[in-house]
Amino acid sequence: MNKKQQVVALTLAITLLLSGCSGLTIGSSEKQEQDTQQSLNVGQSTAQEEKTEEEQEEPLSNEKIPTEMESQGVFVAHYQDWDRESLPSQYLMEMDDTALMLIEQVQNVTADTQPVDLFDGIEHASMNSLLRVALDKTPAIDLEVEVVDGRIEAVGENYANHVLTKLLQNELEEGRDLREIYYQEDVTAVYSQLFGEGRTLSFQDLCPNYYYYAREGVFAHKGEKTERFIWPMLVGYTDSKVSMTVDLLLTERVDETQPLLYTKADGTQVELSAENYVEELAGEPVYRYTFDKAQDGHLILDGVRCVGVLNNSCTDIVDQEEPLENDTLSLEAPEKVTVTSGEESASIDLQAEYEGTTALYYLLDLLGDAQKVEDSAKEETLIGRGAAALTMDLDYTGEEQVQLKVYSQSYLPGIAQSYLLIQTAEGNDVQNYVLPQDDYFLLTDWMHRAAHGSLPSAAPRCPWDTSAFQGASPRSSRPRK
């Protein structure tokens, strides 16, 4: 780790410690909870307190045990040292150095044969899912122990009287089988390396395979940890000055003598070979991993989404059928429309002339074409990276109001292109509707020209950031129904 990563890791570690990490399985035993001192003493019963100073056991050591963070795992590239002749097969594209580098990078952010999460923009990812990957990729503390006559003993004399050796003994007595241990600051450093900085980690969700010990500042894996060899099957990649993308399917190698295993979308598992891969992989979903390039050159994960399926010959990616219903967004004419972005808002002059009609009926016509997303795809509809959001309040007679949440960019599962997303809510029931991406410009142009006064000065035409759509051109008019 460089100095910056060490500072970030230490800051995150302090934040985690102060947060209490209440959501994880807490491994503190009753014995540990009774002892709140930073420097532990073995066995502090009333009888032991009456012992003379010579009879008392010496304080436990809390020195840092090495973990070899800078020479292991995600901090070092290994692909250049791979024996290419012994690597698993790649059936869908020819390999080069960049492809091998991306394979290793995907392995670094993957702990299973399914993507860590589906998201566009790291801010939309599940922190708990990313934390599980960081734990899986963190080198364990170099503490070797053995069980002798029912007691945990450190191998060698260096850590025989260490606080972590005592922790393992206490947990063994309480029936917890702990194997590998990881320092909290190491986990946060790995998280930062893989997923970037800027998010405050808080362990509020459950990591089922780990115990967390806040006082000692360590995680411990429950039972035997199974190492899995995930082998991304690449379809293609792109490289730019600021980012890289790689399209792939995830396979697994259980044994060097066995074929690659692939779990299909329907849950069945198949063995892949040069003879059957076309038959088995045709129609299977392809995932696009997006990596940002950090200033020091290493890659940081910023998105994972399904961009389509392999065609029948496994030579290209094609869109899935759009998961849209025939139902469209039906709205009655409101008396008032207010658009809010952040802390700023603007009222719309509904009677203003606009494109041969009024602003009101142009809006109803535009939104009336929004198609409803099928319920089965609702949870997989992703808000785009850096997408701007606004709230549109439609007020009616009396106190009735309809509120629309509008996002400037979104993605449907299995579709490469983006959409304008509109969400409506009735109680806890949220429904998604989408419009073609170009309609983003029509809506923002309508807002600019029909608003009372000026929209926020930071965005003179609209409260949204249009940088994500450079190169596209808004249409001056929209076909009428």
C-alpha positions as CSV (number, residue, x, y, z in Angstrom):
1,M,0.0,0.0,0.0
2,N,1.2,3.5,-0.7
3,K,0.9,6.2,2.0
4,K,-2.4,7.5,0.7
5,Q,-3.9,4.0,0.9
6,Q,-2.6,3.5,4.4
7,V,-4.2,6.8,5.5
8,V,-7.5,5.9,3.9
9,A,-7.4,2.5,5.4
10,L,-6.7,3.8,8.9
11,T,-9.4,6.5,8.6
12,L,-12.0,3.9,7.5
13,A,-10.9,1.5,10.2
14,I,-11.5,4.2,12.8
15,T,-14.8,5.0,11.3
16,L,-15.8,1.3,11.4
17,L,-14.7,1.0,15.0
18,L,-16.8,4.0,16.1
19,S,-19.8,2.8,14.1
20,G,-19.9,-0.3,16.3
21,C,-20.4,-2.6,13.3
22,S,-23.7,-3.7,14.8
23,G,-25.0,-5.6,11.9
24,L,-22.4,-8.3,11.7
25,T,-22.4,-11.5,13.7
26,I,-20.6,-10.4,16.8
27,G,-18.2,-13.0,18.1
28,S,-17.5,-11.5,21.4
29,S,-17.9,-14.1,24.0
30,E,-19.3,-13.6,27.5
31,K,-15.7,-13.7,28.8
32,Q,-14.7,-11.0,26.4
33,E,-17.7,-8.8,27.2
34,Q,-16.8,-8.9,30.9
35,D,-13.3,-7.6,30.2
36,T,-13.3,-4.1,28.8
37,Q,-9.6,-3.3,29.2
38,Q,-7.5,-2.6,26.1
39,S,-4.7,-4.8,27.5
40,L,-6.2,-8.1,28.5
41,N,-5.1,-10.1,31.5
42,V,-5.8,-13.8,31.5
43,G,-8.4,-14.9,34.0
44,Q,-9.4,-11.9,36.1
45,S,-11.7,-13.6,38.6
46,T,-12.1,-12.4,42.2
47,A,-9.9,-15.2,43.4
48,Q,-7.2,-14.3,40.9
49,E,-7.3,-10.6,42.0
50,E,-6.2,-11.8,45.4
51,K,-3.1,-13.4,44.0
52,T,0.2,-11.7,44.5
53,E,1.8,-9.8,41.7
54,E,4.2,-12.6,41.0
55,E,1.4,-15.1,40.7
56,Q,-0.6,-13.1,38.2
57,E,-0.2,-13.9,34.5
58,E,1.5,-11.4,32.3
59,P,-0.6,-9.0,30.1
60,L,-1.4,-10.3,26.6
61,S,0.5,-8.9,23.6
62,N,-1.4,-6.9,21.1
63,E,1.4,-6.3,18.6
64,K,0.6,-6.2,14.9
65,I,1.0,-9.6,13.2
66,P,2.3,-9.4,9.6
67,T,-0.1,-10.1,6.7
68,E,2.1,-9.4,3.7
69,M,-0.5,-7.0,2.3
70,E,1.9,-5.3,-0.2
71,S,3.1,-8.6,-1.9
72,Q,-0.2,-10.5,-2.1
73,G,-3.5,-10.5,-3.7
74,V,-5.1,-7.4,-5.2
75,F,-2.2,-5.1,-4.7
76,V,0.0,-7.0,-7.2
77,A,-0.6,-8.0,-10.8
78,H,0.1,-11.7,-11.4
79,Y,-1.2,-12.2,-15.0
80,Q,2.2,-11.7,-16.6
81,D,3.6,-14.6,-14.6
82,W,0.9,-17.0,-15.7
83,D,1.8,-20.1,-17.6
84,R,-0.4,-19.5,-20.6
85,E,-0.2,-23.1,-21.8
86,S,-1.8,-24.3,-18.6
87,L,-4.6,-21.7,-18.5
88,P,-8.2,-22.8,-18.9
89,S,-9.7,-22.4,-22.4
90,Q,-11.2,-19.2,-23.8
91,Y,-13.7,-20.1,-26.4
92,L,-15.2,-16.7,-27.4
93,M,-12.2,-14.5,-28.3
94,E,-8.4,-14.6,-28.8
95,M,-6.3,-13.7,-25.8
96,D,-3.7,-10.9,-25.5
97,D,-2.0,-9.2,-22.6
98,T,-4.9,-6.8,-22.0
99,A,-7.5,-9.6,-22.0
100,L,-5.4,-11.5,-19.4
101,M,-5.1,-8.4,-17.3
102,L,-8.8,-7.9,-17.4
103,I,-9.4,-11.6,-16.4
104,E,-7.3,-11.1,-13.3
105,Q,-9.1,-7.8,-12.5
106,V,-12.5,-9.5,-12.8
107,Q,-11.2,-12.3,-10.5
108,N,-10.2,-9.7,-8.0
109,V,-13.8,-8.4,-7.7
110,T,-15.6,-11.7,-7.9
111,A,-16.1,-14.3,-5.2
112,D,-18.7,-16.4,-6.8
113,T,-20.0,-17.6,-10.2
114,Q,-22.5,-14.7,-10.1
115,P,-21.5,-11.0,-10.4
116,V,-21.0,-9.3,-7.0
117,D,-24.0,-7.1,-7.7
118,L,-25.7,-5.4,-10.6
119,F,-25.2,-1.6,-10.8
120,D,-24.1,1.3,-13.0
121,G,-21.9,3.6,-10.9
122,I,-20.3,2.4,-7.7
123,E,-22.5,4.7,-5.6
124,H,-25.5,2.4,-6.6
125,A,-23.8,-0.8,-5.5
126,S,-24.7,-2.8,-2.4
127,M,-22.0,-1.9,0.2
128,N,-22.5,-5.3,1.9
129,S,-22.0,-7.2,-1.3
130,L,-18.7,-5.3,-2.0
131,L,-17.6,-5.9,1.6
132,R,-18.0,-9.6,1.2
133,V,-15.7,-9.5,-1.8
134,A,-13.2,-7.4,0.1
135,L,-13.2,-9.9,2.9
136,D,-12.7,-12.8,0.5
137,K,-9.7,-11.0,-1.1
138,T,-8.0,-9.9,2.1
139,P,-4.8,-11.8,3.0
140,A,-5.2,-13.5,6.4
141,I,-3.0,-12.7,9.4
142,D,0.0,-14.9,9.6
143,L,-0.9,-16.6,12.8
144,E,-0.5,-20.4,12.8
145,V,-2.1,-22.3,15.7
146,E,-2.9,-25.8,16.7
147,V,-5.2,-27.5,19.2
148,V,-3.4,-29.3,22.0
149,D,-5.4,-31.1,24.7
150,G,-8.4,-28.9,23.9
151,R,-6.5,-25.6,24.0
152,I,-5.4,-23.3,21.2
153,E,-1.6,-22.8,21.1
154,A,0.4,-20.7,18.7
155,V,2.9,-22.6,16.6
156,G,6.2,-21.2,17.8
157,E,6.9,-18.8,20.6
158,N,6.2,-15.4,18.9
159,Y,2.5,-15.2,19.5
160,A,1.9,-17.7,22.4
161,N,0.7,-14.9,24.6
162,H,-1.0,-12.8,22.0
163,V,-4.5,-11.3,22.3
164,L,-5.6,-13.1,19.1
165,T,-4.4,-16.5,20.4
166,K,-6.5,-15.9,23.5
167,L,-9.5,-14.8,21.3
168,L,-9.3,-18.1,19.4
169,Q,-9.1,-20.1,22.7
170,N,-12.2,-18.3,24.1
171,E,-14.1,-18.9,20.9
172,L,-13.1,-22.6,20.8
173,E,-14.5,-23.0,24.4
174,E,-17.8,-21.5,23.2
175,G,-18.0,-23.8,20.2
176,R,-17.0,-21.4,17.5
177,D,-14.7,-22.8,14.9
178,L,-12.5,-19.9,13.7
179,R,-9.8,-20.4,11.1
180,E,-8.5,-17.4,9.2
181,I,-8.3,-13.9,10.8
182,Y,-8.1,-10.6,9.0
183,Y,-7.3,-7.1,10.3
184,Q,-10.0,-4.6,9.9
185,E,-7.7,-2.0,8.4
186,D,-6.5,-4.6,5.8
187,V,-10.1,-5.2,4.8
188,T,-10.7,-1.5,4.3
189,A,-7.5,-1.2,2.3
190,V,-8.5,-4.0,0.0
191,Y,-12.0,-2.4,-0.3
192,S,-10.4,0.9,-1.3
193,Q,-8.1,-0.7,-3.8
194,L,-11.0,-2.6,-5.6
195,F,-13.9,-0.2,-5.3
196,G,-12.4,3.2,-4.7
197,E,-12.5,5.8,-2.0
198,G,-15.2,8.2,-0.9
199,R,-17.8,5.9,0.7
200,T,-17.9,5.6,4.5
201,L,-18.0,1.9,5.3
202,S,-20.5,0.8,8.0
203,F,-21.0,-2.8,8.7
204,Q,-24.7,-2.7,9.2
205,D,-25.6,-5.8,7.2
206,L,-24.9,-9.4,7.9
207,C,-21.8,-11.1,6.5
208,P,-22.8,-14.7,7.2
209,N,-19.4,-16.3,6.8
210,Y,-17.6,-14.1,9.2
211,Y,-17.5,-13.0,12.9
212,Y,-16.5,-9.4,13.6
213,Y,-14.6,-8.5,16.8
214,A,-14.8,-4.7,17.3
215,R,-12.4,-4.5,20.3
216,E,-9.7,-6.5,18.6
217,G,-10.4,-4.9,15.2
218,V,-10.5,-8.2,13.3
219,F,-12.7,-10.4,11.3
220,A,-12.6,-14.2,11.6
221,H,-13.9,-16.7,9.0
222,K,-16.4,-19.3,10.3
223,G,-15.0,-22.8,9.7
224,E,-13.0,-23.9,6.7
225,K,-12.7,-21.3,3.9
226,T,-13.2,-22.8,0.5
227,E,-11.1,-21.2,-2.3
228,R,-12.9,-21.0,-5.6
229,F,-11.2,-20.5,-9.0
230,I,-13.4,-18.2,-11.1
231,W,-12.5,-18.0,-14.8
232,P,-14.2,-15.2,-16.7
233,M,-15.0,-16.3,-20.3
234,L,-14.4,-13.1,-22.3
235,V,-16.5,-11.9,-25.2
236,G,-14.7,-8.6,-25.8
237,Y,-13.4,-5.5,-24.2
238,T,-12.9,-1.7,-24.8
239,D,-10.2,0.6,-23.6
240,S,-10.3,4.4,-23.3
241,K,-8.2,7.0,-21.5
242,V,-10.4,7.0,-18.4
243,S,-12.0,3.6,-18.3
244,M,-12.2,0.0,-19.6
245,T,-15.1,-2.3,-20.2
246,V,-15.1,-6.1,-20.5
247,D,-18.0,-8.3,-21.6
248,L,-18.0,-11.8,-20.2
249,L,-19.6,-14.9,-18.7
250,L,-18.4,-16.4,-15.4
251,T,-17.2,-20.0,-15.3
252,E,-15.5,-22.0,-12.6
253,R,-12.7,-24.5,-12.6
254,V,-12.9,-27.0,-9.7
255,D,-9.9,-29.1,-10.7
256,E,-7.2,-28.6,-13.3
257,T,-8.0,-32.0,-14.8
258,Q,-11.7,-31.2,-15.1
259,P,-13.7,-29.1,-17.7
260,L,-14.9,-25.6,-16.9
261,L,-18.2,-25.5,-15.2
262,Y,-20.9,-22.9,-16.2
263,T,-24.1,-22.3,-14.3
264,K,-26.8,-21.3,-16.9
265,A,-29.5,-18.7,-16.4
266,D,-32.0,-21.5,-15.6
267,G,-29.8,-22.7,-12.8
268,T,-28.5,-25.9,-14.5
269,Q,-24.8,-26.5,-14.4
270,V,-22.9,-27.8,-17.5
271,E,-19.4,-28.8,-18.4
272,L,-17.9,-26.7,-21.3
273,S,-15.8,-28.1,-24.1
274,A,-14.7,-27.0,-27.5
275,E,-17.4,-29.3,-29.0
276,N,-20.4,-28.1,-27.0
277,Y,-19.7,-24.5,-25.9
278,V,-21.8,-23.0,-28.7
279,E,-24.8,-25.1,-27.9
280,E,-24.5,-24.5,-24.1
281,L,-23.7,-20.7,-24.2
282,A,-26.0,-19.5,-27.0
283,G,-28.7,-17.3,-25.4
284,E,-26.9,-16.9,-22.1
285,P,-26.6,-13.5,-20.5
286,V,-23.5,-11.4,-21.0
287,Y,-22.3,-9.1,-18.2
288,R,-20.3,-5.9,-18.8
289,Y,-17.8,-4.9,-16.1
290,T,-16.8,-1.2,-16.2
291,F,-13.5,-0.2,-14.6
292,D,-12.4,3.4,-14.0
293,K,-8.7,4.1,-14.3
294,A,-7.2,5.6,-11.1
295,Q,-4.4,8.1,-11.2
296,D,-1.8,5.5,-10.4
297,G,-3.1,3.3,-13.3
298,H,-4.9,0.6,-11.4
299,L,-8.5,-0.3,-12.2
300,I,-11.5,0.4,-9.9
301,L,-14.8,-1.3,-10.5
302,D,-17.6,1.1,-11.3
303,G,-20.3,-1.0,-12.8
304,V,-21.7,-4.5,-13.6
305,R,-24.8,-5.0,-15.8
306,C,-26.3,-7.4,-18.2
307,V,-26.0,-6.0,-21.7
308,G,-27.6,-8.8,-23.7
309,V,-27.2,-12.5,-24.6
310,L,-25.0,-14.4,-26.9
311,N,-26.4,-15.0,-30.3
312,N,-27.0,-18.5,-31.7
313,S,-23.4,-18.8,-33.0
314,C,-21.8,-17.2,-29.9
315,T,-20.1,-14.6,-32.1
316,D,-22.0,-11.5,-31.0
317,I,-24.1,-10.0,-28.2
318,V,-27.8,-9.2,-29.0
319,D,-30.4,-7.5,-26.9
320,Q,-33.0,-9.5,-25.1
321,E,-36.6,-8.7,-25.7
322,E,-37.5,-5.5,-23.9
323,P,-39.3,-6.3,-20.6
324,L,-42.1,-3.8,-21.2
325,E,-45.8,-4.1,-21.0
326,N,-48.4,-2.5,-23.3
327,D,-49.6,-0.3,-20.4
328,T,-48.5,3.3,-20.6
329,L,-48.3,6.1,-18.0
330,S,-51.8,7.6,-17.8
331,L,-52.2,11.0,-16.1
332,E,-55.1,13.4,-15.7
333,A,-54.5,17.1,-16.4
334,P,-53.1,18.7,-13.2
335,E,-53.8,22.2,-12.0
336,K,-50.2,22.8,-11.1
337,V,-46.8,21.3,-11.8
338,T,-43.7,21.9,-9.8
339,V,-40.3,20.5,-10.7
340,T,-37.7,20.1,-7.9
341,S,-34.0,19.3,-8.2
342,G,-32.1,19.2,-4.9
343,E,-33.1,22.2,-2.9
344,E,-34.3,24.2,-5.9
345,S,-37.6,24.1,-7.6
346,A,-39.5,25.8,-10.4
347,S,-43.2,26.1,-11.3
348,I,-44.4,25.4,-14.8
349,D,-46.7,27.7,-16.8
350,L,-49.1,25.1,-18.0
351,Q,-50.9,27.4,-20.4
352,A,-47.8,28.6,-22.1
353,E,-47.7,28.0,-25.8
354,Y,-45.3,25.2,-26.7
355,E,-44.8,23.3,-30.0
356,G,-48.2,24.1,-31.4
357,T,-50.1,23.3,-28.2
358,T,-49.9,24.2,-24.5
359,A,-47.2,23.2,-22.1
360,L,-49.7,21.1,-20.2
361,Y,-50.9,18.9,-23.1
362,Y,-47.4,18.6,-24.5
363,L,-46.3,17.2,-21.1
364,L,-49.2,14.7,-20.9
365,D,-48.5,13.6,-24.5
366,L,-44.8,13.1,-23.8
367,L,-45.3,11.2,-20.5
368,G,-48.2,9.3,-22.0
369,D,-45.8,7.3,-24.2
370,A,-43.8,6.0,-21.2
371,Q,-44.1,2.2,-21.1
372,K,-44.4,0.2,-17.9
373,V,-41.5,-2.1,-17.0
374,E,-42.6,-5.7,-16.3
375,D,-42.7,-6.5,-12.6
376,S,-40.2,-9.3,-13.1
377,A,-37.6,-6.8,-14.4
378,K,-38.4,-4.0,-11.9
379,E,-35.7,-4.9,-9.4
380,E,-33.1,-5.3,-12.2
381,T,-33.7,-1.8,-13.7
382,L,-30.6,0.1,-12.9
383,I,-30.2,3.8,-12.4
384,G,-27.4,5.1,-14.6
385,R,-24.0,6.2,-13.3
386,G,-24.1,9.9,-12.3
387,A,-27.8,10.1,-13.3
388,A,-29.4,13.3,-12.2
389,A,-32.8,13.0,-10.5
390,L,-35.7,15.4,-10.2
391,T,-39.1,15.3,-8.6
392,M,-42.2,16.4,-10.5
393,D,-45.3,17.1,-8.4
394,L,-48.6,17.2,-10.1
395,D,-51.3,18.9,-8.0
396,Y,-55.0,18.4,-8.5
397,T,-58.2,19.8,-7.1
398,G,-58.3,19.5,-3.3
399,E,-55.2,17.9,-1.7
400,E,-54.7,15.1,-4.3
401,Q,-51.2,14.9,-5.7
402,V,-49.2,12.6,-8.0
403,Q,-45.4,12.6,-7.6
404,L,-43.1,11.4,-10.3
405,K,-39.4,10.6,-9.8
406,V,-37.5,11.1,-13.0
407,Y,-34.0,9.8,-13.6
408,S,-31.9,11.1,-16.6
409,Q,-30.5,7.7,-17.4
410,S,-31.3,4.0,-16.6
411,Y,-30.8,0.5,-18.0
412,L,-33.2,-2.4,-18.5
413,P,-31.8,-6.0,-18.0
414,G,-30.3,-7.5,-21.1
415,I,-30.5,-4.2,-23.1
416,A,-27.4,-2.3,-24.1
417,Q,-29.0,1.1,-24.7
418,S,-30.2,3.5,-21.9
419,Y,-33.6,4.9,-21.2
420,L,-35.2,7.8,-19.4
421,L,-36.8,6.4,-16.2
422,I,-40.0,7.6,-14.5
423,Q,-41.1,6.1,-11.2
424,T,-44.5,6.4,-9.6
425,A,-45.4,5.2,-6.1
426,E,-48.6,4.3,-4.4
427,G,-47.7,3.4,-0.8
428,N,-44.8,1.0,-1.0
429,D,-45.7,-0.1,-4.5
430,V,-43.2,1.5,-7.0
431,Q,-43.8,1.2,-10.7
432,N,-41.2,1.9,-13.3
433,Y,-41.9,3.5,-16.7
434,V,-39.4,4.3,-19.4
435,L,-39.1,6.5,-22.4
436,P,-36.5,6.5,-25.2
437,Q,-33.3,8.3,-24.1
438,D,-33.8,11.1,-26.6
439,D,-36.9,12.2,-24.8
440,Y,-34.6,13.4,-22.1
441,F,-33.9,16.4,-24.2
442,L,-37.5,17.0,-25.1
443,L,-38.5,17.1,-21.4
444,T,-35.6,19.4,-20.3
445,D,-36.3,21.7,-23.2
446,W,-40.0,21.8,-22.2
447,M,-39.0,22.6,-18.6
448,H,-36.7,25.4,-19.6
449,R,-39.2,27.1,-21.9
450,A,-42.3,26.6,-19.8
451,A,-40.9,27.4,-16.3
452,H,-42.0,30.5,-14.4
453,G,-38.8,32.5,-14.1
454,S,-35.4,30.8,-14.4
455,L,-34.4,27.3,-13.5
456,P,-31.4,26.9,-11.2
457,S,-28.5,29.1,-12.2
458,A,-26.1,26.2,-12.0
459,A,-28.0,24.5,-14.8
460,P,-29.6,27.3,-17.0
461,R,-31.4,24.9,-19.2
462,C,-32.4,22.3,-16.7
463,P,-31.4,20.8,-13.3
464,W,-29.8,17.8,-15.0
465,D,-26.3,17.1,-16.1
466,T,-26.3,16.5,-19.8
467,S,-22.6,15.4,-20.0
468,A,-23.6,11.7,-20.2
469,F,-25.3,12.4,-23.5
470,Q,-22.7,14.4,-25.4
471,G,-23.0,13.9,-29.1
472,A,-26.8,13.4,-29.1
473,S,-29.1,16.1,-30.5
474,P,-32.5,17.0,-29.1
475,R,-35.3,17.0,-31.5
476,S,-37.0,20.4,-32.0
477,S,-40.4,18.8,-32.1
478,R,-42.1,15.5,-31.2
479,P,-44.5,13.6,-33.4
480,R,-48.1,14.0,-32.2
481,K,-50.3,11.1,-31.6
